[in-house]
Amino acid sequence: MTNMGRITFYEERNFQGRSYDCNSDCSDMSSYLSRSQSCRVHSGCWMMYERNNYMGNQYFLKRGEYPDFMQNFGMSDSIRSCRMISMHRGNYRMRIYERESFGGQMH
């Protein structure tokens, strides 16, 4: 089950400049903003990437305000792409194996 997410990106720090409202994966934000240096996560969880096509350093963001990516994450540039993280609700089931390739004892 997936939850809907919503995030607003801003070109400048402290939620200034042009903005882009996003509610799904975006592989290249350059068609919406020249750069992104702050954001507000209204809902959902998101993975941010420093380069287009989900490449480069990545940062996990949950609901909240992020007024300065450089200060918050030590980034040298801005966010260029993002993915919404699907959240699972309900019972979890996991098998853990002792060795790689599902070898050894299973728990």
N, C-alpha and C positions, 0 to 999 in steps of 0.2 A: 504494500500500500504506500502510495506517495502522498506527501503533503505539498500543497502549493507554497511557493516561496516568492518573496518580492524583495528587491534590493534597488536602491537609487544610488547611482554613481554621480560624482561631481568632478568637474575639470580641475578645480582648485582645492587647496586645503580649506578646512573649516566650512565645508558645504557651500562653497562659493562657485560662481561661474555657471556655465551651462550644465544641465543635468540630463541623465538618461535613466529611465525607469525600466527595470528588467525583471521578468518573471520566468525565464527559462535560460538554458545554456546559451552562451554567446561566444563564438570562437574568435571574433575580431570586433572590438569596440570602436575601431578607428572611424567607421562610417557614422558613428553617433557622437563621439567626443574625440577631441585631439589628444587628450590624455585623461587619466583619472587619478586623483590624488586624495580623495576622501569618499566615504560612502555611509549610507544608513541601511542596515539590514532590518527590514520591517518584519519579515517572517522567513522561516526556513533556515537551513544551513548551506553555506556556499564555500566552494574552493576557488580562490583567486589565483591567477597566473600572471607573471610579469611579461610574458610574450604571447603573441597570437597563437591560436590553435592549441591552447592548453599546454604550452611549453614554458620552460624556465622555472624559476623558484615558484613554489606554491604556498598559499596561506589559507588556513581554515578560518572562516568567520561564522559566528552565530549571531543571533539577534542582538543588536546594539548599534552604537554610533562609533565610527572610526574617522575622526577629524583630520588625521595626518598619517598616511601610510608610511611615509619615511620615518616618522618618529615612532609609530606603533610597531613597525616590522623591520626597520633598518633598510628599507628598500632604496635602491639607487635611482629608480625610475618610477613608472606608474603601472597600474593594472591594465592589461591588454585583452584578457579573456577571462571567462568565469563559467563555472558549472554548478548547478544546483545539486546538492547531495540528497538523495532519496533517504527518507527516514522510515524505518520499519517499526510497526507497532504490533504487539502481540508476543507470543512465545518465541524464544530464540532457541535454536538448536545448532550445536557446533560439535564437530569431532576434531580432537587434537591428536596428532600422531607423533610418536617418539622420534621418528627419523624422516628425512625428506622423501618425496615420492610416495607418501602414505605408508611408509614402512614402520615396523616395530609395533609396540603396543599402542592401542587406541583408547582414548578416554572420552 
